[in-house]
Amino acid sequence: MPNAIKNNEHYMKFRAKLDNCKHYQKFLAYKDKVLAMGNDSLEKTIAVAVALCLVCAVLVSFGAVALKPLQAYNKNYDMKKNILDVAGLLEEGMDVDKAFAERIEAKLVDMETGEYVSNMNADDYDQRKAAKDPKQSISIPKEKDIAHIRAKAKVSKIYLVKDGGNIKSIILPVSGYGLWSTLYGFLSIEPDGQTIQSINFYDQAETPGLGGEVVNPKWRALWKGKKVYAETAQPELDKGSIEEAEIGEPAIALIKGSVDSEKMGAEYQVDGLAGATLTSNGVTNLVRYWMSKEGFAKYIAKIRKKGATS
Ligand SMILES: Cc1cc2nc3c(=O)[nH]c(=O)nc-3n(C[C@H](O)[C@H](O)[C@H](O)COP(=O)(O)O)c2cc1C
């Protein structure tokens, strides 16, 4: 049976039911009564306002439900763009979905052991949601919580950029408190587990022009080639409030002012954000936290041991 006839039949049945419904008949009678009232009538004003509210509520609810899949797709698309960006693979006009599928591999890491988790699907896993769920997270003792995040997910979602089986980049999710907000981003490192490739923050609410400069490409470019872990005893950092690091501990830090490349320890230092020392300290602390034993240090040590092909 053609669809048009079938739909028409359904409509006729629906109309017949509606015409037999006494509430609908009452509604029609009330509608005629209200429309016959003068425009100054209080009852008409209230009835029209209520009807308008109902129509708007139905439209907004319909919009929210109908647009949900599109919103989810856009969120996912944006995340893929951020990951390609921190991996240095994002190009103008590229097919983001295709490039992501071809170049990036998502993996889940057990934060206790640093091993990959194989019995969960990385694509369905939402680490930020897991961090808020007491069953899927671990609360961080205050003295260790330098990133001020209170809890971390037991399982982290990391991304690998591979080329012919060899790891080119390890992309780690990082988060921590700045001045006004929790900053969420990605840190991309070389397979040596020591050299930084890039950093980006995709979600933060620091002041634009001050702490919000964390998204400035010029500032982000300063991170390339910097080292994470102290290979030698670290000199005290100039005027910053960041303490020096022990050998093997994360030493990377934002300093007040500009880095003097001639000075010892410059490879562990990044220019602080002008007029935003508090956000800068937050960034230092969050990167140090996630690169410490509390964060990804165990996983990174394993990658280093197995070599770049793991
Ligand atoms: C409206 C307003 C917004 C600010 N936003 C930030 C910010 O996002 N990040 C930050 O570190 N400092 C911000 N500050 C400045 C801090 O209060 C503080 O003065 C600053 O971090 C000190 O950095 P400095 O020693 O580099 O000047 C803001 C100040 C004002 C008045």
Ligand as a Chemical Component Dictionary entry (heavy atoms), coordinates in Angstrom:
data_LIG
# 
_chem_comp.id                   LIG 
_chem_comp.type                 NON-POLYMER 
_chem_comp.pdbx_formal_charge   0 
_chem_comp.three_letter_code    LIG 
# 
loop_
_chem_comp_atom.comp_id 
_chem_comp_atom.atom_id 
_chem_comp_atom.alt_atom_id 
_chem_comp_atom.type_symbol 
_chem_comp_atom.charge 
_chem_comp_atom.model_Cartn_x 
_chem_comp_atom.model_Cartn_y 
_chem_comp_atom.model_Cartn_z 
_chem_comp_atom.pdbx_ordinal 
LIG C1  C1  C 0 39.176 41.020 36.571 1  
LIG C2  C2  C 0 40.458 40.272 36.838 2  
LIG C3  C3  C 0 40.657 39.053 36.216 3  
LIG C4  C4  C 0 41.828 38.326 36.464 4  
LIG N1  N1  N 0 42.006 37.134 35.851 5  
LIG C5  C5  C 0 43.111 36.421 36.098 6  
LIG C6  C6  C 0 43.321 35.141 35.496 7  
LIG O1  O1  O 0 42.527 34.636 34.690 8  
LIG N2  N2  N 0 44.447 34.468 35.846 9  
LIG C7  C7  C 0 45.362 34.955 36.716 10 
LIG O2  O2  O 0 46.339 34.284 37.016 11 
LIG N3  N3  N 0 45.210 36.163 37.259 12 
LIG C8  C8  C 0 44.111 36.913 36.981 13 
LIG N4  N4  N 0 43.952 38.130 37.556 14 
LIG C9  C9  C 0 45.053 38.697 38.317 15 
LIG C10 C10 C 0 45.227 38.045 39.669 16 
LIG O3  O3  O 0 44.287 38.534 40.538 17 
LIG C11 C11 C 0 46.632 38.327 40.148 18 
LIG O4  O4  O 0 46.787 39.683 40.331 19 
LIG C12 C12 C 0 47.649 37.853 39.167 20 
LIG O5  O5  O 0 47.517 36.471 38.953 21 
LIG C13 C13 C 0 49.037 38.131 39.618 22 
LIG O6  O6  O 0 49.873 37.896 38.494 23 
LIG P1  P1  P 0 51.152 38.789 38.189 24 
LIG O7  O7  O 0 52.014 38.646 39.414 25 
LIG O8  O8  O 0 51.741 38.151 36.968 26 
LIG O9  O9  O 0 50.673 40.175 37.955 27 
LIG C14 C14 C 0 42.797 38.852 37.331 28 
LIG C15 C15 C 0 42.583 40.082 37.950 29 
LIG C16 C16 C 0 41.434 40.778 37.716 30 
LIG C17 C17 C 0 41.221 42.092 38.401 31 
# 
loop_
_chem_comp_bond.comp_id 
_chem_comp_bond.atom_id_1 
_chem_comp_bond.atom_id_2 
_chem_comp_bond.value_order 
_chem_comp_bond.pdbx_ordinal 
LIG C1  C2  SING 1  
LIG C2  C3  SING 2  
LIG C2  C16 DOUB 3  
LIG C3  C4  DOUB 4  
LIG C4  N1  SING 5  
LIG C4  C14 SING 6  
LIG N1  C5  DOUB 7  
LIG C5  C6  SING 8  
LIG C5  C8  SING 9  
LIG C6  O1  DOUB 10 
LIG C6  N2  SING 11 
LIG N2  C7  SING 12 
LIG C7  O2  DOUB 13 
LIG C7  N3  SING 14 
LIG N3  C8  DOUB 15 
LIG C8  N4  SING 16 
LIG N4  C9  SING 17 
LIG N4  C14 SING 18 
LIG C9  C10 SING 19 
LIG C10 O3  SING 20 
LIG C10 C11 SING 21 
LIG C11 O4  SING 22 
LIG C11 C12 SING 23 
LIG C12 O5  SING 24 
LIG C12 C13 SING 25 
LIG C13 O6  SING 26 
LIG O6  P1  SING 27 
LIG P1  O7  DOUB 28 
LIG P1  O8  SING 29 
LIG P1  O9  SING 30 
LIG C14 C15 DOUB 31 
LIG C15 C16 SING 32 
LIG C16 C17 SING 33 
# 
